[in-house]
Amino acid sequence: MSNTLSYPELAALIQARAGVTVDPLHLERPGAQFDEFGVDSLGLLGVVGELENRHGLKVTSGAESAKTPAEFLQLVNTSLLSPKAGA
């Protein structure tokens, strides 16, 4: 995995941690929201936990409450690029 999270990687994490299969292209669609895919904050919390374990850092608070994949990626990638941002 690179230093940033991509839509395909997010889709794989959602499947692994939330048990929901989502096409990465659907996640990229402007205006896409997690609730339309059946992904809730508990599922995102699992994704956040996995990312924190993989990277050994705290993801920005509130990422698990993101409403859209774009918002989630922005929050997570800010944390991955600047580890102190999530502290």
TIVO-2410 file (N, C-alpha, C; in nm, 3 decimals):
# residues 87
REC num residu      c1      c2      c3 atome chaine
REC   1      M   0.085  -0.118   0.000     N      A
REC   1      M   0.000   0.000   0.000    CA      A
REC   1      M   0.089   0.124   0.000     C      A
REC   2      S   0.050   0.224  -0.077     N      A
REC   2      S   0.127   0.347  -0.085    CA      A
REC   2      S   0.102   0.432   0.040     C      A
REC   3      N   0.153   0.554   0.036     N      A
REC   3      N   0.134   0.644   0.150    CA      A
REC   3      N  -0.004   0.708   0.150     C      A
REC   4      T  -0.083   0.686   0.046     N      A
REC   4      T  -0.219   0.737   0.043    CA      A
REC   4      T  -0.314   0.622   0.011     C      A
REC   5      L  -0.437   0.639   0.054     N      A
REC   5      L  -0.540   0.538   0.032    CA      A
REC   5      L  -0.615   0.573  -0.095     C      A
REC   6      S  -0.635   0.473  -0.182     N      A
REC   6      S  -0.706   0.494  -0.308    CA      A
REC   6      S  -0.846   0.434  -0.298     C      A
REC   7      Y  -0.927   0.464  -0.396     N      A
REC   7      Y  -1.063   0.408  -0.399    CA      A
REC   7      Y  -1.061   0.254  -0.406     C      A
REC   8      P  -0.977   0.192  -0.490     N      A
REC   8      P  -0.974   0.045  -0.490    CA      A
REC   8      P  -0.932  -0.013  -0.355     C      A
REC   9      E  -0.836   0.050  -0.289     N      A
REC   9      E  -0.794   0.003  -0.157    CA      A
REC   9      E  -0.905   0.022  -0.054     C      A
REC  10      L  -0.977   0.134  -0.064     N      A
REC  10      L  -1.089   0.158   0.026    CA      A
REC  10      L  -1.197   0.052   0.005     C      A
REC  11      A  -1.227   0.020  -0.120     N      A
REC  11      A  -1.328  -0.083  -0.150    CA      A
REC  11      A  -1.288  -0.217  -0.090     C      A
REC  12      A  -1.159  -0.253  -0.099     N      A
REC  12      A  -1.111  -0.379  -0.043    CA      A
REC  12      A  -1.123  -0.378   0.109     C      A
REC  13      L  -1.091  -0.267   0.173     N      A
REC  13      L  -1.102  -0.256   0.318    CA      A
REC  13      L  -1.248  -0.261   0.363     C      A
REC  14      I  -1.336  -0.199   0.287     N      A
REC  14      I  -1.478  -0.204   0.321    CA      A
REC  14      I  -1.528  -0.348   0.315     C      A
REC  15      Q  -1.485  -0.420   0.213     N      A
REC  15      Q  -1.527  -0.560   0.203    CA      A
REC  15      Q  -1.472  -0.642   0.319     C      A
REC  16      A  -1.345  -0.622   0.352     N      A
REC  16      A  -1.281  -0.700   0.458    CA      A
REC  16      A  -1.334  -0.664   0.596     C      A
REC  17      R  -1.358  -0.537   0.622     N      A
REC  17      R  -1.392  -0.493   0.757    CA      A
REC  17      R  -1.539  -0.467   0.781     C      A
REC  18      A  -1.613  -0.433   0.674     N      A
REC  18      A  -1.756  -0.405   0.691    CA      A
REC  18      A  -1.842  -0.514   0.627     C      A
REC  19      G  -1.778  -0.603   0.550     N      A
REC  19      G  -1.851  -0.712   0.487    CA      A
REC  19      G  -1.940  -0.668   0.373     C      A
REC  20      V  -1.910  -0.555   0.313     N      A
REC  20      V  -1.990  -0.501   0.204    CA      A
REC  20      V  -1.902  -0.492   0.079     C      A
REC  21      T  -1.950  -0.550  -0.031     N      A
REC  21      T  -1.877  -0.543  -0.157    CA      A
REC  21      T  -1.923  -0.420  -0.234     C      A
REC  22      V  -1.827  -0.334  -0.267     N      A
REC  22      V  -1.855  -0.210  -0.338    CA      A
REC  22      V  -1.757  -0.197  -0.453     C      A
REC  23      D  -1.807  -0.163  -0.570     N      A
REC  23      D  -1.722  -0.137  -0.687    CA      A
REC  23      D  -1.649  -0.005  -0.663     C      A
REC  24      P  -1.516  -0.004  -0.674     N      A
REC  24      P  -1.441   0.120  -0.653    CA      A
REC  24      P  -1.489   0.235  -0.741     C      A
REC  25      L  -1.533   0.204  -0.863     N      A
REC  25      L  -1.582   0.310  -0.951    CA      A
REC  25      L  -1.707   0.376  -0.896     C      A
REC  26      H  -1.789   0.300  -0.825     N      A
REC  26      H  -1.908   0.358  -0.763    CA      A
REC  26      H  -1.869   0.449  -0.646     C      A
REC  27      L  -1.763   0.413  -0.576     N      A
REC  27      L  -1.716   0.498  -0.466    CA      A
REC  27      L  -1.667   0.633  -0.518     C      A
REC  28      E  -1.611   0.633  -0.639     N      A
REC  28      E  -1.554   0.754  -0.698    CA      A
REC  28      E  -1.660   0.848  -0.755     C      A
REC  29      R  -1.779   0.800  -0.775     N      A
REC  29      R  -1.885   0.880  -0.836    CA      A
REC  29      R  -1.911   1.006  -0.753     C      A
REC  30      P  -1.912   1.123  -0.817     N      A
REC  30      P  -1.942   1.246  -0.743    CA      A
REC  30      P  -2.077   1.234  -0.672     C      A
REC  31      G  -2.080   1.273  -0.548     N      A
REC  31      G  -2.203   1.269  -0.469    CA      A
REC  31      G  -2.232   1.134  -0.405     C      A
REC  32      A  -2.147   1.034  -0.429     N      A
REC  32      A  -2.169   0.902  -0.368    CA      A
REC  32      A  -2.162   0.914  -0.217     C      A
REC  33      Q  -2.253   0.843  -0.149     N      A
REC  33      Q  -2.257   0.844  -0.003    CA      A
REC  33      Q  -2.248   0.701   0.048     C      A
REC  34      F  -2.183   0.684   0.163     N      A
REC  34      F  -2.166   0.550   0.218    CA      A
REC  34      F  -2.299   0.480   0.244     C      A
REC  35      D  -2.398   0.553   0.288     N      A
REC  35      D  -2.524   0.487   0.322    CA      A
REC  35      D  -2.592   0.421   0.202     C      A
REC  36      E  -2.567   0.471   0.082     N      A
REC  36      E  -2.627   0.407  -0.036    CA      A
REC  36      E  -2.563   0.272  -0.067     C      A
REC  37      F  -2.447   0.246  -0.010     N      A
REC  37      F  -2.379   0.117  -0.028    CA      A
REC  37      F  -2.402   0.024   0.091     C      A
REC  38      G  -2.470   0.073   0.193     N      A
REC  38      G  -2.492  -0.007   0.312    CA      A
REC  38      G  -2.375  -0.006   0.408     C      A
REC  39      V  -2.291   0.096   0.399     N      A
REC  39      V  -2.176   0.111   0.488    CA      A
REC  39      V  -2.210   0.216   0.593     C      A
REC  40      D  -2.203   0.175   0.719     N      A
REC  40      D  -2.234   0.268   0.828    CA      A
REC  40      D  -2.108   0.305   0.905     C      A
REC  41      S  -2.126   0.385   1.010     N      A
REC  41      S  -2.011   0.432   1.088    CA      A
REC  41      S  -1.938   0.316   1.156     C      A
REC  42      L  -2.009   0.211   1.193     N      A
REC  42      L  -1.943   0.095   1.253    CA      A
REC  42      L  -1.851   0.027   1.152     C      A
REC  43      G  -1.897   0.015   1.029     N      A
REC  43      G  -1.813  -0.042   0.923    CA      A
REC  43      G  -1.690   0.044   0.899     C      A
REC  44      L  -1.710   0.176   0.898     N      A
REC  44      L  -1.597   0.266   0.877    CA      A
REC  44      L  -1.501   0.262   0.995     C      A
REC  45      L  -1.554   0.241   1.114     N      A
REC  45      L  -1.468   0.228   1.231    CA      A
REC  45      L  -1.374   0.108   1.214     C      A
REC  46      G  -1.425   0.001   1.159     N      A
REC  46      G  -1.341  -0.116   1.131    CA      A
REC  46      G  -1.233  -0.084   1.029     C      A
REC  47      V  -1.268  -0.007   0.927     N      A
REC  47      V  -1.170   0.033   0.826    CA      A
REC  47      V  -1.063   0.122   0.890     C      A
REC  48      V  -1.107   0.217   0.972     N      A
REC  48      V  -1.013   0.307   1.041    CA      A
REC  48      V  -0.917   0.225   1.129     C      A
REC  49      G  -0.973   0.131   1.205     N      A
REC  49      G  -0.890   0.046   1.291    CA      A
REC  49      G  -0.785  -0.031   1.213     C      A
REC  50      E  -0.825  -0.085   1.099     N      A
REC  50      E  -0.730  -0.158   1.014    CA      A
REC  50      E  -0.620  -0.065   0.964     C      A
REC  51      L  -0.657   0.054   0.920     N      A
REC  51      L  -0.557   0.150   0.872    CA      A
REC  51      L  -0.462   0.191   0.984     C      A
REC  52      E  -0.515   0.213   1.103     N      A
REC  52      E  -0.429   0.251   1.216    CA      A
REC  52      E  -0.332   0.138   1.249     C      A
REC  53      N  -0.379   0.014   1.245     N      A
REC  53      N  -0.290  -0.099   1.271    CA      A
REC  53      N  -0.182  -0.112   1.164     C      A
REC  54      R  -0.220  -0.096   1.040     N      A
REC  54      R  -0.124  -0.110   0.929    CA      A
REC  54      R  -0.016  -0.002   0.931     C      A
REC  55      H  -0.058   0.119   0.964     N      A
REC  55      H   0.034   0.232   0.953    CA      A
REC  55      H   0.091   0.278   1.086     C      A
REC  56      G   0.040   0.224   1.196     N      A
REC  56      G   0.093   0.259   1.327    CA      A
REC  56      G   0.073   0.405   1.364     C      A
REC  57      L  -0.040   0.461   1.322     N      A
REC  57      L  -0.070   0.599   1.357    CA      A
REC  57      L  -0.219   0.616   1.374     C      A
REC  58      K  -0.256   0.727   1.436     N      A
REC  58      K  -0.397   0.757   1.459    CA      A
REC  58      K  -0.453   0.832   1.339     C      A
REC  59      V  -0.565   0.783   1.287     N      A
REC  59      V  -0.633   0.850   1.177    CA      A
REC  59      V  -0.713   0.967   1.234     C      A
REC  60      T  -0.722   1.073   1.159     N      A
REC  60      T  -0.793   1.194   1.201    CA      A
REC  60      T  -0.928   1.159   1.262     C      A
REC  61      S  -0.954   1.214   1.378     N      A
REC  61      S  -1.081   1.193   1.446    CA      A
REC  61      S  -1.196   1.236   1.356     C      A
REC  62      G  -1.299   1.154   1.353     N      A
REC  62      G  -1.416   1.185   1.272    CA      A
REC  62      G  -1.420   1.113   1.140     C      A
REC  63      A  -1.313   1.046   1.101     N      A
REC  63      A  -1.312   0.974   0.973    CA      A
REC  63      A  -1.421   0.868   0.970     C      A
REC  64      E  -1.447   0.804   1.083     N      A
REC  64      E  -1.549   0.700   1.088    CA      A
REC  64      E  -1.690   0.756   1.072     C      A
REC  65      S  -1.705   0.886   1.081     N      A
REC  65      S  -1.835   0.951   1.065    CA      A
REC  65      S  -1.850   1.017   0.928     C      A
REC  66      A  -1.752   0.999   0.841     N      A
REC  66      A  -1.759   1.058   0.707    CA      A
REC  66      A  -1.883   1.009   0.634     C      A
REC  67      K  -1.947   1.096   0.563     N      A
REC  67      K  -2.069   1.061   0.488    CA      A
REC  67      K  -2.039   1.013   0.347     C      A
REC  68      T  -1.925   1.059   0.292     N      A
REC  68      T  -1.892   1.024   0.154    CA      A
REC  68      T  -1.754   0.960   0.146     C      A
REC  69      P  -1.732   0.876   0.044     N      A
REC  69      P  -1.598   0.819   0.026    CA      A
REC  69      P  -1.493   0.928   0.003     C      A
REC  70      A  -1.527   1.032  -0.070     N      A
REC  70      A  -1.431   1.141  -0.095    CA      A
REC  70      A  -1.389   1.207   0.036     C      A
REC  71      E  -1.485   1.233   0.123     N      A
REC  71      E  -1.455   1.294   0.254    CA      A
REC  71      E  -1.367   1.201   0.337     C      A
REC  72      F  -1.400   1.071   0.337     N      A
REC  72      F  -1.322   0.973   0.412    CA      A
REC  72      F  -1.178   0.970   0.362     C      A
REC  73      L  -1.160   0.963   0.229     N      A
REC  73      L  -1.024   0.958   0.174    CA      A
REC  73      L  -0.947   1.084   0.208     C      A
REC  74      Q  -1.012   1.198   0.203     N      A
REC  74      Q  -0.943   1.322   0.237    CA      A
REC  74      Q  -0.894   1.319   0.382     C      A
REC  75      L  -0.979   1.279   0.474     N      A
REC  75      L  -0.941   1.272   0.616    CA      A
REC  75      L  -0.829   1.171   0.639     C      A
REC  76      V  -0.845   1.052   0.582     N      A
REC  76      V  -0.746   0.946   0.602    CA      A
REC  76      V  -0.613   0.984   0.538     C      A
REC  77      N  -0.616   1.033   0.416     N      A
REC  77      N  -0.491   1.065   0.348    CA      A
REC  77      N  -0.418   1.181   0.414     C      A
REC  78      T  -0.491   1.273   0.473     N      A
REC  78      T  -0.427   1.380   0.552    CA      A
REC  78      T  -0.350   1.318   0.668     C      A
REC  79      S  -0.410   1.219   0.733     N      A
REC  79      S  -0.344   1.151   0.845    CA      A
REC  79      S  -0.222   1.072   0.799     C      A
REC  80      L  -0.235   1.004   0.685     N      A
REC  80      L  -0.125   0.921   0.636    CA      A
REC  80      L  -0.007   1.004   0.590     C      A
REC  81      L  -0.036   1.121   0.533     N      A
REC  81      L   0.072   1.207   0.484    CA      A
REC  81      L   0.135   1.291   0.595     C      A
REC  82      S   0.056   1.319   0.699     N      A
REC  82      S   0.103   1.399   0.811    CA      A
REC  82      S   0.058   1.333   0.940     C      A
REC  83      P   0.132   1.233   0.987     N      A
REC  83      P   0.089   1.153   1.104    CA      A
REC  83      P   0.045   1.236   1.224     C      A
REC  84      K   0.098   1.353   1.245     N      A
REC  84      K   0.060   1.433   1.361    CA      A
REC  84      K  -0.081   1.490   1.347     C      A
REC  85      A  -0.135   1.491   1.223     N      A
REC  85      A  -0.269   1.549   1.199    CA      A
REC  85      A  -0.377   1.472   1.273     C      A
REC  86      G  -0.359   1.342   1.292     N      A
REC  86      G  -0.461   1.264   1.358    CA      A
REC  86      G  -0.449   1.259   1.509     C      A
REC  87      A  -0.341   1.312   1.561     N      A
REC  87      A  -0.317   1.304   1.705    CA      A
REC  87      A  -0.410   1.391   1.785     C      A
***
